[in-house]
Amino acid sequence: MRNVAEVCSDLIRFDTTNPGDGERPAAEYVATLLSDAGLEPVVFESAPRRTSVIARIPGDSPDALLIHGHLDVVPADPAEWRSHPFSGEIEDGCVHGRGAVDMKGSLAMTLAWALRLAAEGRRPRRDLVLAFLADEEANGSYGAYHAVEHHRDLFDGCTEAISESGGFSVPADGKRIYPVAVGERGTAWMKVTATGVAGHGSKPPVDNPVAELARALARLADHRWPVRLTPAVRSLINGLARTLGVTIDLDDLDAEAVRLGGVGALFKGVIRNSANPTMMNAGYKVNVIPGTAEAHIDGRFLPGLRDEFLETVDRLLGPKIIREFANLEEATSAPVSGLFDDLCAALVAEDPLAHPVPYVMSGGTDAKAFAQIGIRGYGFAPLMLNPGLDYFRMFHGVDERVPVEGLEFGVRVLDRLLT
């Protein structure tokens, strides 16, 4: 039986870069391990080599829990890394490579736990649906959204789910805070276009779309979005204040985030909406004014603030800019009770210094797809981390890595939770 670090290393060695050649080899590996655990995985493709795997573990209750994660990863330039990003090298107590944190380490914990369960002949407390999905790092259309539309029956009985971006430790004054995600910001990926009059670059401009778009993007980038405290974020801040025994000034949260360091990072990115220009494209020759210019914007909005967000974006861009969505997904949320309490209890059972708090993710996950079929999602991929590891920088970062001991801790926490 392979241990969790070996499984993580194996998964990293499959180059599942998105966009790229697809997830199929990694999916076949996962299906083999699930079969070794006595399960009957369903393997399907939404397009050639865009492969997902789903398996059900029967439990003592048909009220099923979904555990989902994604097989794809973002690109990595080997020239920027100390070791090759797809080496899966195990060194200095860590598994190194693209996806170690986001999120092949989490998938490895789930797989290692399933193998352990089968080897010991035990059953979980409730039915479990394990989903290893394609395409989360794009918009999920080849993965989670395809699964809920075309394979809805595989999720029968599922009302709740756990996945990435929660359950990790954050050191603070001799304590370990574990944020458990109960929500995430909505996604608004936009392409914006300015049109004008094409002409010679040496002539006085009549209506230069490059200049028009640049001015619009500058207005958007310079905008100071107001603080909007949602109930879940307020609960997070109150929980941090109680745990640390400090007062957090709600009227100056930017300064408080800086003062609190790593703990402040838990709320810094979720107290307001955001819209960041990320790509631009215009023209084909230095002496030609083009007729069009376009850019892409990564927009994120808090639960309940979609309309306010879009109205602000339109006002800042101005009437001459055409906006269209590449991806528009509503924010999701789950109650700070029920399964949330079970997740917290599992952490405390394995780490007496654990102080779980509710958390809202600044980015997005496949939870939005499963929310469409009534499944409430929590961010819970448990990891006890070394204090010196900048966990947030690991996401999509250079030299991504995850501690072996952290992965082993996660397997134990999952066992506490599920059995």
N, C-alpha and C positions, 0 to 999 in steps of 0.2 A: 504493500500500500504506500503510495507516494505521499510525502509530507507536504504541508502547505507551501513552504518555500520552493520546493521542487516544482510543484504545480504552477506556481506564479512564474518561475523562471521559464518553464515550458511555454506558457501562454505568451510571454513577452517575445520569445523567439519567433513567433508567428507575426510577420509584418502585416498588420491589419490597418495600415494607414488609410484614413478616409479624407480625401478621395484616394483610391488606389485600386488594388487588385481584388478587393473583397475580403470577407471574413471566413470563407469556406474552410480552409485548412484548420483554423482555430476551432471552428464549429465542429468539425469532424473529430478533433481531439477531445473536445468536451463531451460529445456524444459517446465516445468510447469509454471515457471515465464513468459516465452515468450508467452505461450498460454494465460496466464492471461492478457497479453498486447495486445491480439487480433491477435497475429501472428500465423503462421502455421509452427512450427519448424520441420526440417527434422532430425531425429535421426538415426545414422548408426554406425555399428561396423566394424572395420577392422580385428578383432579377438575377441574371447569371452571376453566381458567386456571392451574392448578397444574402448570406445564410444566417438563420437563427435556429436555436435549439430550445425546446421546452419539454420538461418532464414533470410528472406528478409523483410525489411520495405519499402514499396513503397513511393517514394518521388516525388517532382515536376519535377525532371529530371531523365531520365533512365541511365544517366552517373553515374555508381554506385561507391560507396566507400566501401571498405572492412574494417571492424573492427574485428581483430582476436586476440585470446589469447589462452592460454593453461590451461587445467584443472589439469594436473598432477603437482606434486611437487617432490623435492628431498627428500631423507630420513632425518629423525630427531630422535635423541636419547633423549627420555624424561628425562633421568637422567641428562642431561646437561642443561636443561631449567628450568627457574624459575616457569613457569606454563606449563602444558602439551601442546606440540606443536600442538595438534589437538583439543584444548579446544575452540578456537575462542573467548576467553575471551575479554570483553570490559572493560578496566580499565585504569585509569590515562590518559584518553583522547585518547587511542590507541586501535586498534584491534590487539590482539596478536595471533600468531600462524604461523605454516609453510605455506607459500604461501601468507602471508599478503602483502608482496611487490612483490613477484615473484610467480604467478601474479594474485591471486584471488582478491586482492584489485582492480586491474584494471578491471577485469571481473565484479565485483560488481558495479563499476561506470557505465559501459555500461548497465548492467541490470537495475539499478536504474533509469538511464536516460530513457530507453525504457518504463519502467512502468509509469514514469512521463509524457512522451509524449502521451501515450495512455490515461491516466487519463484526460489530458487537451485537447484531441481531436485535436492535431496538427500534421502536416506532416513535415518531414525533407526536406531540400532544394534539395536533390538528393536521389536516391535509396540507401539504405544501406544494406549491407550483413553482418550479425553478425555471427562470427564463433567461437565456443568454442571447442577446439581441444584436442585430446589425444597426449601424447608421445613427447612433445617438449623437455622434459628433457633428453631424450635419443637421437635419431636422427630423430624423426618425421616420421618414416616409417609407424607407426600405426595411425598417425594423419594427419598432413598437406600434406605429400607426398601422402598418400592414398587418401585424399580428392581431390587433383588436378588431380590425375590419374583416379579415379573411379567416381567422382562427379563433373566433370568439369562444367557441366551446371549450377550448383548452383552459380557460380561466373560470369555468363554472365553479360557483361557490366562493370565489375570491371577493372579499369586501375590503381588505386592507393589504398593504404592500410595504416592503422595506427595500431600500436601494442605497445609492451612493450619497456621499457628502454629509455625513453626520456620524456621531458616535466616536469621534476621535478625541484624544486628550489634549488639553491646552493647559500648560503649567501656570500657576498663579499663587504666589505667596505660600508655597509649600503644599498647595492643594492641586488637584487635577480636575479641571472643569471639562465636562463632556457635553458638547452641544448636540442635541437630538433634533433633527430638522422636522418641523411640522408644516413647512410651507416653503415657497420659493417665488421669486419675482417672475412675472410674465415676460414673454419674449416678443419683441417687435423688430425683426430684421427687415430693413428697407433698402430698396434701390431708389435713388432720387436722381432726376434728370433735369438739366437746364437746356433749353434750346435758344438759338440765336441766329445771327446772320454770318455765314461763312465768308471768308475773304482773305486777301493778302495780308500777311503779318506786318507789313510796313505801312499799311494804310490806317488812318484814324478809325478806331472800332465803331461800328454802328450798334451792335448788340452782342457783346462777347460772352458766350455761355460759360466759358471757363471762369471769367471774373465774377459772373453772377453766382455761379455755384460756390466759388471760394468764399464770397461774402456770406452766403447763406450758411455754409458749414462753420464759418467762424462764429456767427451768431449762436449757432447750436452748441458749439464746443465751449463757448464762453459763458453760456447760461448757467446760473447758479440755481439748481433745482431746490425747492423748499423742502424742509424736513417734514415728513409725514409719518407719524408713529402709528403703525397698525397694531391691533391687539396682540398679535404674536410677538412682534418686536418689543413692545412694551413689557410683555411677560419675560422675554429674554433679559432685558436690561434690569428689571426688578429682581430676577433670579441671580444675576451677576452681583448686584449690590448686596443682596442678602448673604451670598456665599463669601464675598470678600470683606463684608463688614464695612462697606464704604457707602458714601452718598454719591450718586451719579446725577449730575446736573442735566436735566432734560432740556434745558434752554440753551445748552452749549455742547451738544453731543459730539461735534467735530473735535473740539479740544479734549473732551473726555476720552474719545477713542485714542487719541495720541497719548494721553496720560496713562491709560491702562495697557498700552502696548499690545501684546498678542491677544489678550482678552478683548480689547477694544476693537480688534479686527473682526470679531464676531458680529458686531452691529454696524460698523462703519459703512459697509456697502449696502445696507438694507434699510436705511432711514430715509431714502429718497429715490425717486426715479432717476434714470440716467439715459443718455443717448450719445454714443461715441462714434464719430466718423472713423472708418477703418480702412476703406479703399477708395481710390479715385482713378478715373480713366477718361482721357480726353485727347483729341488731336492725333495727328500722324506725321507731322513735319513742323519744324521750328518756325517756318515762315508762312504757315497757313493757320488762320483762325478757323477752328472747327465749327460745324453747325450745331453740335451737341456736346455736352459734358455730363458725365454721370459719376456717382459715388455710392458707397454702401455705408449704412449706419447700423450699429448694434444698439438697439433700444431695449431697455428693461423697465418694467413697471411693477409696482407693488400691488398686492391683492386689493381690488376695488378701485384702483386708480387708472384704469385703462383709458377712459374717456378724457380725463384731465391730462394724461400723458399725450395722447394724440392731438388734442387741441393745442397744447403748448408747442409740440413739434411743428404743426402746420403754421402756427403764428411765427415761429422763429425762421422757418425756411422761406416764408413769403409766398405770394400768389404766383410767382413765375416758375416755381419749382414743382415738378410733377413727382408725386410719391406713389410707389407701389410696394406691396409687401412680398418679401421672399418667405417670410414665416411670421405668423401672428398667432400666439398661443396665450390663453388666459393663465393667470397665476393660479396656483393650487394651494390648498391648506387642509390640515387635518386637526382633530381635537387634541388638546393637551390633557388627555385622560385616556382610560381604557388601555389600548395597546401601548400608548406612550408610557404609561406607568410600568408596564411589563418590560419595556426596553430599558428604562432607567434602573429597574430592579436587577436586571441581568448584569448591567455594568457594575453596580455597587457590589453584587455578589462576588465578582471577580477582582474588584479593586476597591478596598475599603476607603481609599482616599478620593473616590469618585464623587463628583458633585454634578449630576446631570442638570441641564437647563434646556428649555425650548429654544429653537433656533430657526431662522429663516435664511434660505440660501440666496445669495446674490445672483447666481446663475440659474440655469434650468436643467431639467433632467427628463427622462422618459415618463416620469410620474404624470405629466400633463396628458399623455396619450391614454394611460390607464384610468385617469379621472373621468374620461369620456364614457367609460362603461361602469362607473360607480365605484371604482376602487380608490380608497383614500391612501395616499402615500406618505411614508416617513423616510427621512434620510437617516440611515443607520447602517454604517459599515464599520463596526467597532475596531478601533486601533488604540493601543497604548503606545505613545510616541516618545522618542528621546527629546528632552527639552531643547536640545540644540538644533533639531530638525525644523526648518521653516516649512511646515506642511502646506500652507497656502501657496507658496512659491513652487511647490512640486507640481501643481496642476498645470499642465501644458508647458512646464518649464524645462530648462536644460538640466541634465544630470538627475532626472527624476529617479527616486528610489524609495523603498519602504523597508522598515526594520523587520527582520525575521521574527524577533520576539513579539513585535506588534501584531504580526499576522497570526502567530500562535495564540496570543491573547484573544484575538478576534474569533478564532475557532472555538475557544472555550466559552466566550460570551454567547455565541450562537447556540452552543449546546445547552447553556443555561436557559436561554430564551425558548428554544424549540422543543426541548424534551423535559 
